[in-house]
Amino acid sequence: MSLMKTQRIVYKDAQKNNEKIEYVHEVLKTKECASFTKPHMQNFYELIFFNSGSRDLMIGDRIITCTAGDIVILTPEEIHRGRSHDCLLDRYVLHFGRNAFSAFGRRGQKLLRLFTDRPKYTGNCIRLSPSAAEEVGALLADTDKVLHMEGDREFASLEALSNITKIMILLTRTVQQKEETDAPSRTMLRILAYIDTNYAEIRFADELCREFGVSHAGLWRMFQQHLQQTPGAYIRHVRLENARYALEKGESLTDICENCGFSDCSHFIRLFREAYGITPYRYQKERGNSGSD
């Protein structure tokens, strides 16, 4: 494994360099450019940290404007191109061979999951929180320092490698936490399954709080985050969808109101018309089998 500071990075043979980590710190005065560079790809994993300044990247067919605190990650298969802004661009670029952390065994390979465990052309830009960006920037600045002292500092390369490893761990955890936050929790999935089964019997949304041991505020927050609606609105939606299906089967309005949890037929008719722009009678006539009330 080798770690080096370089001003220009070129992989001549990806097979021989598959354990290499290469590092560059660029500070460039760039000018506004209307066009992108030619599309290209490389034979290594690339990570770019924007310390200051900005630059447009077209990755596949998506354009991302990268600014201070952003991280961009690219795999060998992802075609990309850049476009300059009028600014002082301060960025760190890291290139990793496919087995860059093999010295750490199986756990080392997990440090590359940022690149390997995501679909192509998705999740290329990681927008760090101010505190995380500051931590990454400090580790890279220290890497600069120790590499400049490499001739006089016995373990400079190991210190630099330690910093880069810490950065990869921090980024991996950041992405995992975001995925966990964005994905519905196990509790949320259980609540949705419960509603799908018991929608007709649930009288108030607060019943879900007692059933699943969550607070009123916590329940409302989960529904707003993942469904952009209140628990009551979701329960009403499930009832109406089941009522719509029952109308198509030709069931009577009286039976539908009773089976789907509506308090009375006039209330059901009003809600159905608000949701679908048509009365249940007309919907059943146009979409379903004829049924008697």
Backbone as a ProteinNet text record, in pm:
[ID]
protein_1_A
[PRIMARY]
MSLMKTQRIVYKDAQKNNEKIEYVHEVLKTKECASFTKPHMQNFYELIFFNSGSRDLMIGDRIITCTAGDIVILTPEEIHRGRSHDCLLDRYVLHFGRNAFSAFGRRGQKLLRLFTDRPKYTGNCIRLSPSAAEEVGALLADTDKVLHMEGDREFASLEALSNITKIMILLTRTVQQKEETDAPSRTMLRILAYIDTNYAEIRFADELCREFGVSHAGLWRMFQQHLQQTPGAYIRHVRLENARYALEKGESLTDICENCGFSDCSHFIRLFREAYGITPYRYQKERGNSGSD
[TERTIARY]
84.9	0	88.7	59.3	137.8	46.2	93.8	20	113	71.6	162.4	87.9	157.9	105.4	157	68.5	111.2	37.8	93.2	28.7	-52.8	-21.4	-94	-108	-229.4	-255.7	-282.4	-205.5	-226.1	-209.9	-309.6	-297.5	-261.8	-144.5	-106.3	-151.4	-161.1	-199	-284	-414.5	-504.6	-477.7	-434.4	-410.7	-293	-187.4	-70.9	-91.2	-187.7	-210	-337.2	-386	-516.1	-514.6	-396.3	-390.4	-341	-330.4	-271.4	-375.4	-332.7	-411.1	-328.9	-387.4	-317	-394.4	-321.9	-377	-325.3	-414.4	-370.4	-454.2	-387.8	-456.5	-436.4	-546.8	-540.5	-600.2	-529.8	-583.7	-568.3	-681	-677.2	-764.6	-718.1	-802.8	-870.3	-1000.1	-1071.3	-1160	-1187.5	-1271.5	-1401	-1505.1	-1635.3	-1624.1	-1684.6	-1680.6	-1822.8	-1865.6	-2002.8	-2018.7	-1910.5	-1919.9	-1849.4	-1890.3	-1828.6	-1704.6	-1614.8	-1501.1	-1551.2	-1464.4	-1501.8	-1537	-1637.6	-1673.4	-1559.1	-1541.2	-1433.2	-1467.9	-1393.7	-1403.3	-1262.2	-1241	-1107.5	-1110.8	-993.6	-984.9	-967	-1022.6	-1008.6	-1129.3	-1147.2	-1250.6	-1198.1	-1284.4	-1242.4	-1331	-1267.4	-1337.8	-1284.8	-1375	-1336.1	-1403.9	-1323.2	-1376.4	-1355.7	-1465.7	-1458.5	-1441	-1320	-1288.3	-1343.2	-1335	-1395	-1410.2	-1485.2	-1512.4	-1625.4	-1647.6	-1756.8	-1724.3	-1795.1	-1774.6	-1896.5	-1934.8	-2043.6	-1986.7	-2056	-2020.6	-2142.6	-2123.6	-2227.6	-2189.9	-2269	-2243.9	-2356.4	-2324.7	-2430.4	-2502.7	-2633.7	-2709.8	-2756.9	-2702.1	-2740.4	-2630.8	-2670.1	-2575	-2583.2	-2468.6	-2460	-2366.1	-2409.8	-2322.6	-2262.6	-2132.3	-2062.3	-2003.1	-2024.6	-1973.4	-1901.4	-1853	-1773.5	-1845.8	-1773.1	-1829.4	-1888.8	-1896.8	-1951.8	-1844.7	-1888.7	-1804.6	-1865.8	-1783.8	-1830	-1757.3	-1831.5	-1771.8	-1807.7	-1709.2	-1725.4	-1662.2	-1728.5	-1674.1	-1612.7	-1535.2	-1475.1	-1577.5	-1699.5	-1799.8	-1880.7	-1861	-1945.9	-1879.9	-1941.2	-1890.8	-1926.9	-1829.6	-1854.9	-1772.3	-1808	-1736.4	-1754.9	-1667.3	-1672.5	-1688.6	-1734.3	-1746.8	-1707.5	-1617.7	-1559.3	-1650	-1631.4	-1690.8	-1577.3	-1613.5	-1514.4	-1492.7	-1388.9	-1367.8	-1227	-1192.6	-1071.8	-1115.9	-1080.5	-1123.7	-1018.4	-1057.8	-969.7	-1032.3	-969.7	-1028.1	-920	-961.7	-876	-930.5	-842.1	-882.2	-810.7	-887.5	-830.8	-869.9	-772.7	-797.8	-763.3	-854.7	-837.7	-837.6	-738.3	-744.2	-855.2	-892.7	-1005.8	-980.5	-855.3	-821.2	-738.3	-772	-688.6	-671.5	-772.5	-764.3	-752.9	-698.3	-687.1	-595.6	-504.3	-415.9	-495	-618	-702.6	-794.9	-777.2	-858.4	-999.8	-1091.8	-1230.7	-1293.1	-1257.7	-1312.4	-1265	-1144.2	-1091	-1172.3	-1218.7	-1298.9	-1429.8	-1479.5	-1604	-1588.5	-1464.5	-1442.7	-1473.2	-1482.1	-1513	-1661.2	-1742.5	-1885.7	-1953.3	-1893	-1945.1	-1955.3	-1859.5	-1854.2	-1930.1	-1916.4	-1964.5	-2109.6	-2162.2	-2295.8	-2402.1	-2396.5	-2500	-2519.4	-2641.2	-2665.2	-2584.7	-2548.9	-2473.2	-2547.5	-2471.7	-2523.6	-2623.6	-2617.9	-2700.5	-2611.1	-2649.2	-2576	-2433.8	-2406.4	-2269.7	-2225.4	-2319.4	-2284.3	-2330.9	-2238	-2268.1	-2256.7	-2367.9	-2366.6	-2348.9	-2229.6	-2194.6	-2253.3	-2279.9	-2317.1	-2194.7	-2213.5	-2097.7	-1994.3	-2040.6	-1945.4	-1868.2	-1938.5	-1870.8	-1773.2	-1812.9	-1723.1	-1598.8	-1616.8	-1502.1	-1407.5	-1463.9	-1380.6	-1303	-1369.9	-1301.5	-1192.9	-1225.2	-1126.7	-1004.7	-1024.8	-912.6	-824.1	-886	-808	-727.6	-785.1	-712.2	-599.9	-624.6	-519.7	-402.7	-433.7	-326.6	-252.4	-325.8	-261.7	-163.3	-205	-113.5	14.2	-4.1	107.9	206.8	155.5	247.4	315.4	242.9	305.8	416.5	401.3	507.8	631.6	610.9	722.4	771.9	728.9	755.6	904.4	992.1	1135.1	1192.6	1128.5	1181.7	1098	987.4	896.8	881.3	927.1	942.7	812.4	702.8	576	474.2	525.5	435.3	331.4	373.1	278.6	173.1	213.8	117.5	19.4	68.8	-19.6	-120.6	-74.7	-164.2	-268.3	-223	-315.4	-418.1	-374.7	-467.5	-574.5	-534.1	-630.9	-732.6	-683	-772.6	-868.7	-819.8	-906	-1015.3	-978.7	-1078.7	-1183.8	-1140.9	-1235.9	-1333.4	-1283.2	-1370.1	-1468.9	-1424.2	-1514.8	-1623.1	-1583.1	-1678.9	-1782.8	-1738.2	-1830.9	-1924.6	-1870.9	-1954.4	-2064.5	-2029.9	-2129.3	-2230.3	-2184.6	-2275	-2380.1	-2336.8	-2429.3	-2525.4	-2474.8	-2560.8	-2667.2	-2627.7	-2723.7	-2830.2	-2790.7	-2888.2	-2986.6	-2934.4	-3022.3	-3120.9	-3073	-3161.1	-3266.9	-3229.3	-3323.7	-3427.4	-3383	-3473.5	-3567.8	-3522.2	-3604.2	-3705.8	-3825.8	-3922.6	-3867.4	-3889.4	-3841.5	-3923.7	-3873.9	-3948.4	-4083.4	-4085.1	-4210.8	-4310	-4261.8	-4348.8	-4408.6	-4327.1	-4376.2	-4479.4	-4460	-4557.9	-4689.5	-4680	-4800.6	-4879	-4808.9	-4877.5	-4945.7	-4877.7	-4937.5	-5060.3	-5053.7	-5167.3	-5286	-5259.9	-5367.6	-5431.4	-5350.4	-5404.3	-5498.4	-5475.2	-5558.8	-5677.7	-5660.5	-5760.4	-5820.5	-5812.2	-5856.5	-6001.7	-6086.4	-6229	-6256.2	-6170.5	-6194.8	-6124.8	-6028.4	-5953.4	-6041.4	-6076.6	-6163.2	-6081.9	-5967.4	-5883.4	-5738.1	-5662.3	-5521.3	-5442.2	-5484.6	-5412.8	-5416.6	-5510.8	-5512	-5381.3	-5321.8	-5194.3	-5082.2	-5090.1	-4988.6	-4989.7	-5109.1	-5119.6	-5079.4	-5118.7	-5089.4	-4940	-4866.9	-4726.3	-4630.1	-4684.1	-4598.4	-4519.2	-4579.8	-4512.2	-4591.1	-4523.8	-4589.9	-4673.9	-4766.1	-4848.2	-4758.8	-4662.7	-4573.5	-4487.5	-4439.7	-4355.5	-4430.8	-4556	-4638	-4662.2	-4699.7	-4725.8	-4598.2	-4484.2	-4356.9	-4322.8	-4343.3	-4313.9	-4398.5	-4526.8	-4616	-4584.3	-4552.1	-4516.9	-4386.3	-4289.6	-4159.7	-4169.5	-4243.5	-4243	-4362.4	-4475.3	-4595.4	-4648	-4590.6	-4632.3	-4781.7	-4832.7	-4971.3	-4987.1	-5098.5	-5121.7	-5166.2	-5156.1	-5206	-5353.9	-5434.4	-5577.3	-5604.7	-5529.4	-5549	-5511.7	-5407	-5367.2	-5473.4	-5525.8	-5630.4	-5752.6	-5787.9	-5901.2	-5873.4	-5750.4	-5712.7	-5728.2	-5683.4	-5693.6	-5840	-5923.4	-6066.5	-6129.9	-6097.6	-6155.6	-6109.5	-5984.3	-5934.7	-6004.1	-6025.6	-6096.9	-6244.5	-6301.1	-6439.7	-6451.5	-6354.3	-6356.2	-6351.9	-6267.7	-6258.1	-6390.7	-6455.2	-6583.5	-6692.3	-6689.8	-6786.7	-6770.3	-6647	-6621.2	-6672.6	-6676.7	-6727.9	-6880.2	-6943.4	-7089.1	-7151.1	-7073.4	-7129.6	-7216	-7310.5	-7400.7	-7331.2	-7380.8	-7322.8	-7334.3	-7445.7	-7464.3	-7357.4	-7333	-7230.8	-7090.8	-7066.8	-6934.5	-6907.5	-7005.9	-6988.3	-6957.5	-7030	-7009.8	-6875.2	-6838.6	-6716.7	-6588.8	-6601.4	-6482.2	-6464.4	-6555.1	-6533.4	-6587.4	-6682.5	-6740.8	-6860.9	-6877.7	-6982.4	-7122.1	-7141.9	-7272.1	-7250.8	-7352.5	-7340.1	-7319.4	-7384	-7368.4	-7223.6	-7164.4	-7023.5	-6933	-6961.4	-6882.5	-6895.6	-7017.2	-7038.9	-6959.7	-6965	-6893.2	-6743	-6685.5	-6541.4	-6500	-6583.3	-6551.1	-6549.5	-6648.5	-6655.1	-6536.9	-6497.3	-6381.8	-6252.9	-6242	-6118.5	-6110.4	-6223.1	-6219	-6296.6	-6363.7	-6435.4	-6559.5	-6614.9	-6732.1	-6804.8	-6936.8	-7010.3	-6990.8	-7007.8	-6997.8	-7097.6	-7219.6	-7320.9	-7271	-7220.8	-7176.2	-7052	-6963.2	-6841.2	-6877.7	-6971.9	-7010.2	-7077.1	-7155.3	-7224.1	-7124.5	-7020	-6924.4	-6814.7	-6774.3	-6655.8	-6687.5	-6797.6	-6820.3	-6943.4	-6982.4	-7104.8	-7219.8	-7338.1	-7453.6	-7485.8	-7509.2	-7540.8	-7656	-7731.1	-7842.6	-7803.2	-7863.6	-7831.2	-7916.1
-118.4	0	123.6	219.2	341.9	461.9	563.8	687.4	799.5	882	986.2	1115.6	1225.3	1356.1	1387.3	1421.8	1446.7	1568.2	1632.5	1745.4	1699.6	1585.9	1532.8	1382.7	1333.9	1192.8	1118.6	1015.7	934.6	788	706.2	561.4	501.7	449.1	388.7	244	179.5	39	13.2	2.9	-11.7	-139.9	-244.8	-371	-361.2	-294.5	-282.6	-179.2	-92.3	14.9	-4.4	-128.4	-147.1	-133	-119	-96.6	44.3	128	260.3	362.8	454.3	571.9	692.2	776.5	895.9	1019.7	1123.7	1240.5	1367.3	1464	1593.4	1703.5	1812.9	1932.1	2040.9	2084.5	2184.8	2316.6	2424.7	2559.3	2630.2	2656.2	2706.6	2830.5	2928.5	3042.8	3006.8	2984.1	2939.6	3050.6	3044.8	3143.4	3078.7	3160.4	3111.7	3050.4	2934.8	2864.7	2819.4	2846.9	2813.1	2665.7	2601.9	2462.1	2369.1	2243.3	2140.8	2083.5	2027.2	1954.9	1829.8	1764.1	1640.6	1533.3	1451.6	1345.1	1245.1	1198.6	1102.7	1013.2	908.7	817.8	768.4	706.6	662.1	520.7	465	326.7	317.8	412.5	412	483.1	468.2	540.9	680.9	780.7	919	985.6	1060.2	1137	1279.4	1376.6	1518	1591.8	1662.9	1746.7	1892.3	1968.2	2109.6	2191.3	2244.2	2323.1	2465.3	2521.5	2650.8	2662.9	2764.8	2778.2	2687.6	2682	2600.1	2554.1	2449.9	2394.4	2310.6	2314.3	2229.5	2095.6	1989.4	1856.7	1796.5	1743.5	1666.3	1520.3	1447.7	1306	1227.8	1155.7	1098	1212.3	1224	1334.5	1434.3	1426.1	1517.5	1619.3	1742.9	1849.3	1882.5	1879.5	1910.3	2028.6	2129.2	2240.8	2213.4	2196.7	2161	2286.2	2302.8	2417.9	2371.5	2467.8	2436.1	2339	2235.1	2134.9	2015	2018.5	1905.7	1801.5	1677.1	1564.6	1504	1475.1	1405	1271.8	1165.2	1032.7	976.3	914.3	861.9	724.3	635.6	503.1	499.8	396.2	386.9	383.8	341.4	327.8	454.9	558.5	676.6	785.5	813.1	916.2	1053.4	1145	1276.5	1382.1	1507.4	1620.5	1740.8	1839.8	1954.6	2085.9	2188.5	2322.7	2424	2514.9	2606.3	2724.5	2779.5	2905.8	3006.7	3131.5	3235.9	3241.5	3173.7	3163.7	3111.7	3114.3	3046.9	2908.5	2808.7	2671.1	2600.1	2563.3	2491.1	2354.5	2250.8	2117	2012.3	1905.9	1789.7	1675.9	1604.6	1492.7	1367.2	1262.6	1133.9	1028.5	949	836.2	707.3	610.8	482.9	369.9	282.1	158.4	70.5	-29.4	-114	-189.4	-209.1	-278.1	-187	-59	39.5	11.6	-44.2	-67.6	-216.4	-294.4	-439.2	-474.7	-383.7	-411.2	-427.3	-373.7	-385.6	-506.8	-591.1	-711.4	-681.5	-766.8	-755.2	-623.4	-575.4	-448.7	-333	-344.6	-240	-222.9	-333.4	-325	-250.9	-254.8	-184.7	-33.7	14.8	158.6	208.7	117.3	155.4	139.6	110.6	92.2	219.3	334.8	460	452	381.3	369.3	246.8	136.6	8.2	-23.2	32.4	-5.2	97.3	147.3	239.9	220.7	244.6	233	337.6	303.1	392.5	524.3	634.2	769.5	814.1	756.7	803.7	828.2	923.4	950.3	997.7	1064.5	1108.5	1224.8	1307.5	1424.8	1405	1416.9	1408.7	1550.1	1604	1738.6	1726.9	1764.2	1747.5	1859.6	1827.8	1931.7	2018.9	2142.2	2229.3	2165.4	2093.2	2030.6	1917.2	1836.5	1726.4	1780.1	1885.6	1946.2	2002.6	2062.5	2117.1	2005.1	1893.1	1780.4	1721.5	1703.2	1650.5	1747.3	1876.2	1975.8	1976.6	1961.1	1959.5	1837.1	1721.9	1600	1612.1	1672.5	1690.2	1792.9	1899.1	1998.8	1935.9	1848.3	1779.6	1683	1621	1532.4	1612.1	1730.2	1819.6	1842.5	1875	1910.1	1795.1	1675.7	1563.9	1518	1527.8	1487	1584.4	1710.7	1806.1	1779.4	1711.2	1681.3	1537.9	1473.1	1329.9	1296.7	1383	1352.5	1359.3	1440.3	1459.7	1391.6	1335.1	1275	1127.5	1044.6	900.9	834.2	868.7	798.6	887.8	981.5	1076.8	1007.4	911.2	841.9	766.7	706.3	633.9	729.9	846.5	947.2	995.4	1017.2	1059.9	952.5	828.1	717.3	707.5	730.3	728.3	835.9	956.2	1064.5	1028.7	972.1	936.7	825.6	732	625.4	683.5	778.1	843.6	914.6	978.2	1047.4	947.5	835.1	735.2	677.9	658.1	608.6	712.2	838.8	945.9	955.3	949.2	960.4	840.5	721.3	600.4	610.4	656.5	671.1	779.6	888.6	997.1	947.9	872.1	819.6	719.8	632.8	534.6	603	705.8	777.3	845.1	901.6	965.9	863.6	746.8	642.1	596	583.5	541.1	646.6	775.6	884.1	891.6	874.2	885.7	766.9	648.9	528.2	517.9	468.8	449.5	355.5	388.4	303.7	175.4	79.9	-44.9	-17.3	76.7	112.5	169.4	256.6	317.2	209.6	115.5	7.9	-77.5	-101.7	-178.7	-102.2	28.5	111.1	107.8	120	118	-16.5	-125.2	-258.4	-272.6	-216.5	-221.8	-144.9	-27.4	52.3	-22.7	-84.5	-157.2	-268.7	-324.9	-435.1	-386.2	-277.7	-235.8	-97.6	-51.2	85.3	111.1	10.5	30.1	48.2	-7.4	-3	113.8	175.7	284.4	409.8	456.7	574.4	703.3	702.4	820.9	781.9	872.4	844.5	821.1	883.5	865.4	720.7	642.2	500.2	433.5	481.8	426.4	456.1	570.6	606.2	504.7	470.3	372.1	233	198.3	64.1	41	145.4	127.1	201.3	264.1	327.1	445.4	524.7	644.3	766.8	879.6	1002.7	1058.4	1147.3	1214.6	1289.2	1366.3	1444.9	1353.4	1241.5	1148.5	1083.5	1047.7	985.1	1083.4	1206.2	1306.2	1335.8	1339.3	1368.3	1259.2	1132	1020.5	1028.2	1059	1063.4	1182.4	1295.7	1411.5	1387.6	1321.6	1299.2	1202.8	1093.3	987.7	992.6	1049.7	1050.4	1190.1	1291.4	1430.5	1449.6	1378.3	1396.6	1350.4	1384.7	1346.1	1199.9	1137.6	999.7	989	1089	1085.6	1089.6	1172.3	1181.6	1050.4	984	856.3	749.3	744.9	645.9	669.4	795.6	829.5	785.9	804.9	762.5	610.9	534.9	388.5	346.2	409	377.6	404.7	520.9	557.7	465	425.6	335	199.2	150.8	24.3	39.3	156.4	181.4	185.3	246.3	254.3	113.6	28.1	-109	-182.7	-158.2	-222.9	-175.1	-46.9	4.6	-66.8	-88.5	-156.6	-300	-359.5	-496.6	-500.5	-380.4	-374.9	-379.9	-359.8	-362.5	-240	-249.8	-139.5	-33.3	91.5	199.5	173.5	113.7	84.5	-10.8	-116.6	-213.2	-151.3	-68.8	-6.6	85.4	166.6	256.3	177.7	69.6	-11.5	-83.6	-140.9	-221.4	-138.1	-14	69.3	173.7	176.4	261.8	403	428.4	561.9	571.9	688.1	704.2	700.1	754.6	749.1	769.4	742.9	746.8	888.5	986.2	1123.4	1170.8	1132.4	1166	1097.6	971.4	896.6	959.9	995.7	1054.5	1184.4	1267.8	1395.8	1374.2	1283.1	1256.8	1196.2	1105.9	1040.7	1143.2	1232.8	1333.2	1430.4	1467.5	1555.5	1489.5	1357.7	1287.1	1255.8	1217.3	1165.9	1251.3	1356.6	1445.6	1385.5	1283.8	1214.2	1149.1	1135.7	1071.2	919.8	852	705.5	640.7	697.5	641.3	641.6	759.8	771	684.7	682	601.2	454.5	406	265.5	237.2	331	313.7	309.3	393.9	403.2	298.9	260.5	174.8	32.2	15.4	-115.3	-184.7	-284.6	-357.6	-284.1	-295.3	-227.8	-296	-216	-271.6	-193.5	-250.3	-183.1	-134.9	-23.8	34	-28.1
0	0	0	-85.5	-87.8	-77.6	-10.7	5.3	-34.5	-129.2	-175	-203.5	-184.3	-220.9	-359.9	-451.3	-587.7	-642.3	-739.7	-805.1	-925.9	-978.5	-1093.9	-1073.4	-1092.6	-1063.9	-1194.2	-1221	-1340.8	-1302.2	-1336.7	-1317.6	-1453.4	-1467.9	-1596	-1604.8	-1491	-1490.2	-1366.4	-1386	-1272.1	-1194.7	-1264.1	-1195.8	-1098.3	-1139	-1052	-942.1	-960.2	-864	-782	-775.7	-713.2	-561.8	-500.9	-356.9	-325.1	-423.7	-403.2	-358.8	-273.1	-237.1	-281.5	-365.1	-409.6	-366.2	-336.1	-268.3	-334.5	-352.7	-403.7	-340.3	-307.4	-258	-362.5	-422.1	-527.9	-479.9	-505	-485.1	-618.2	-685.4	-821.4	-834.7	-910.2	-946.5	-1078.4	-1073.1	-1192.7	-1246.3	-1375.3	-1442.1	-1489.4	-1497.1	-1542	-1680.7	-1696.6	-1825.8	-1859.6	-1979.8	-2020.4	-2053.6	-2095.1	-2139	-2041.5	-2045.6	-1961.5	-2031.1	-1951.6	-2007.2	-2078.3	-2151.2	-2219.2	-2115.1	-2144.1	-2049.6	-2035.2	-1911.8	-1888.6	-1770.7	-1754.7	-1641.7	-1612.5	-1496.1	-1460.7	-1403	-1377.7	-1331	-1179.9	-1106.3	-960.6	-900.6	-770.7	-699	-669.2	-686.7	-665	-560.3	-469.8	-368.1	-372.2	-381.1	-387.3	-272.6	-193.3	-86.6	-124.7	-127.3	-162.1	-34.3	-18.3	100.5	86.6	-33.4	-63.3	-214.7	-257.8	-399.9	-442.9	-574.2	-626.3	-768.3	-811.3	-945.3	-980.5	-1108.3	-1155.6	-1201.4	-1165.6	-1215.6	-1283.6	-1403.6	-1469.7	-1455.9	-1379.4	-1354.4	-1420.3	-1526.3	-1608.8	-1676.8	-1651.4	-1710.8	-1605.2	-1483.9	-1376.6	-1351.8	-1327.1	-1296.9	-1147.8	-1081.4	-938.7	-921	-847.7	-813	-676	-672.7	-549.8	-486.4	-356.8	-284.3	-158.8	-81.2	37.7	130	173	261.7	191.3	58.2	-17.7	-46.7	-50	-90.7	-216.3	-315.3	-435.4	-443.1	-468.9	-483.4	-620.6	-684.4	-820.2	-830.9	-901.8	-927.1	-1067.2	-1098	-1232	-1345.2	-1317.4	-1423.3	-1447.4	-1365.8	-1374.7	-1460.2	-1573.7	-1664.9	-1607.9	-1609.9	-1553.7	-1625.3	-1603.8	-1661.6	-1569.4	-1580.3	-1491.3	-1565.8	-1491	-1546.7	-1438.8	-1473.5	-1375.8	-1344.5	-1223.1	-1182.4	-1163.8	-1155.4	-1127.9	-976.9	-929	-784.7	-754.4	-627.7	-580.3	-534.5	-611.1	-584	-499.4	-380.1	-287.9	-265.3	-317	-304.8	-282.6	-217	-196	-281.6	-347.5	-432.4	-385	-361.1	-320.4	-422.6	-464.3	-553.3	-479.5	-489.4	-421.3	-523.2	-512.6	-588.8	-533.5	-608.8	-568.3	-438.6	-403	-278.1	-187.5	-187.6	-119.5	29.3	92.6	236.9	269.3	176.5	196.4	312.8	349.8	463.3	593	595.8	714.7	707.4	607.5	594.3	549.6	591	546.5	589.1	708.5	755.1	667.4	618.2	532.3	406.2	349.7	227.4	250.8	376.3	407.5	396.1	402.8	389.8	248.6	154.2	16.7	-15.9	85.7	60.4	11.8	42.1	-13.4	-165	-224.8	-370.5	-420.6	-348.3	-400.9	-366	-256.1	-209	-247.2	-367	-412.9	-562.9	-611.2	-755.7	-832.9	-953.7	-1040.8	-1060.7	-1053.1	-1073.7	-967.5	-849.9	-738.7	-618.2	-535.4	-412.2	-433.4	-547.1	-574.4	-486.6	-444.5	-364.1	-220.1	-126.8	15.7	72	116	172.6	323.7	369.6	510.1	594.8	720.6	816.5	841.8	889.5	916.4	1008.2	1111	1204.4	1137.3	1054.6	985.3	881.8	809.2	710.6	778.1	894.1	967.7	1010.8	1054	1097.1	979.9	865.4	747.4	701.7	699.6	659.5	748.8	879	973.3	951.7	925.5	900.1	771.5	669.5	543.5	558	634.3	657.7	732.5	827.9	900.7	809.7	715.9	617.6	532.7	490.2	418	498.4	622.9	709.8	723.8	753	777.6	648.5	534	409	367.1	399.5	370.9	456.7	567.9	658.1	641	530.9	515.1	526.3	471.7	477.4	616.4	704.2	838.6	946.1	906.8	1005.6	972.8	1062.7	1033.3	992.5	1059.1	1034.2	962.9	882.5	816.5	730.2	649.1	560.2	638.6	751.8	834.5	901.1	942	1000.4	896.9	774.9	667.9	638.3	632.8	609	721.1	844.6	957.9	942	898.6	878.3	770.8	660.8	550.1	592.7	670.4	721.9	810.8	896.5	982.2	898.4	792	703.8	642.3	594.7	532.6	632.6	756.3	861.1	889.3	901.2	928.4	816.9	691.5	579	571.6	596.9	595.4	699.8	818.8	925.1	891.4	830.1	791.8	693.2	592.3	491.6	554.1	643.1	708.6	792.8	867.3	951.3	867.5	753.2	665.1	609.7	570	516.9	622.6	747.9	856.4	885.3	874.2	898.7	787.7	663	549	537	578.4	563.3	677.2	649.1	757.1	863.2	988.9	1097.3	1104.7	1180.6	1198.5	1263.9	1359.1	1425.6	1325.4	1237.8	1136.4	1046	1004	917.1	988.7	1118.6	1196.8	1208.1	1227.1	1238	1107	994.1	864.3	841	878.4	863.7	952.5	1071.8	1165.1	1107.7	1050.9	991.8	875.5	791.2	675.6	717.7	836.8	884.9	967.5	1041	1140	1111	987.9	955.9	992.9	985.3	1012.7	1161.6	1247.6	1391.5	1461	1395.4	1459.2	1460.4	1578.9	1590	1591.4	1662.7	1674	1651.6	1592.8	1565.7	1693.6	1803.6	1930.2	1979.6	1926.8	1961.9	1918.9	1811.6	1765	1864.2	1930.3	2030.6	2143.3	2190.3	2299.3	2252.5	2131.6	2079.3	2061.8	2018.5	1984.4	2078.1	2182	2280.9	2228.6	2140.1	2090.4	2133.5	2143.7	2185.1	2070.8	2106.4	2004.6	1905.4	1960.4	1873.1	1786.6	1844.9	1769.8	1654.7	1679	1574.2	1459.8	1494.8	1390.9	1312.3	1380.3	1312.9	1212.3	1250.1	1159.6	1033	1049.5	933.4	843.1	903.2	822.1	746.6	810.5	746.4	629.8	648.4	547.4	451.8	494.8	410.3	382	445.5	427.7	454.6	555.3	596.9	741	801.7	941	948.4	1066.9	1080.2	1046	1089.5	1059.7	910.7	838.8	693.7	625.7	675.5	614.7	640.4	761.7	792.9	704	686.6	599.4	456.2	410.6	275.1	259.1	358.5	351.5	348.8	430.5	430.5	293.8	237.3	108.3	-3.8	-1.5	-104.1	-94.5	27.9	44.7	6.7	36	-3.8	-155.6	-220.9	-367.6	-428	-370.8	-419.6	-397.5	-282.4	-253.2	-348.4	-386.3	-484.1	-617.6	-658	-785.3	-783.4	-663.2	-651.9	-643.1	-631.8	-629.3	-492.2	-385.9	-250.6	-226.5	-135.7	-106.7	-22.8	-30.4	47.8	197.1	237.5	379.6	429.7	355	394.6	391.3	290.3	277.7	396	433.6	548.1	675	695.7	815.6	812.3	698.3	690	684	635.6	618.4	727.4	825.6	941.1	931.2	839.4	829.1	922.4	984	1085.5	1025.5	906.7	839	689.9	611.5	465.5	412.6	472.5	423.4	443.2	555.8	582.1	479.7	449.4	350.9	212.6	173.5	39.8	25.9	130.8	124.9	112.3	192	187.8	54.2	2.1	-124.8	-238.2	-240.1	-345.8	-336.1	-213.6	-195.4	-245.3	-223.2	-259.4	-408.2	-470.7	-608.1	-708.5	-661.1	-752	-813.4	-750.5	-804	-687	-695.5	-586.1	-592.2	-477.4	-479.7	-574.5	-583.7	-672.6	-817.5	-861.1	-999.6	-1022.8	-924.5	-939.5	-958.6	-877.5	-887.8	-1022.6	-1069.3	-1197.1	-1312.7	-1304.8	-1415.2	-1408.1	-1286.3	-1271.7	-1227.7	-1157.5	-1095.8	-1145.3	-1067.3	-1096.3	-1028.4	-1078.4	-1016.2	-885.5	-784.6	-653.2	-593.1	-500.9	-437.1	-300	-256.8	-128.7	-19.5
[MASK]
+++++++++++++++++++++++++++++++++++++++++++++++++++++++++++++++++++++++++++++++++++++++++++++++++++++++++++++++++++++++++++++++++++++++++++++++++++++++++++++++++++++++++++++++++++++++++++++++++++++++++++++++++++++++++++++++++++++++++++++++++++++++++++++++++++++++++++++++++++++++++++++++++++++

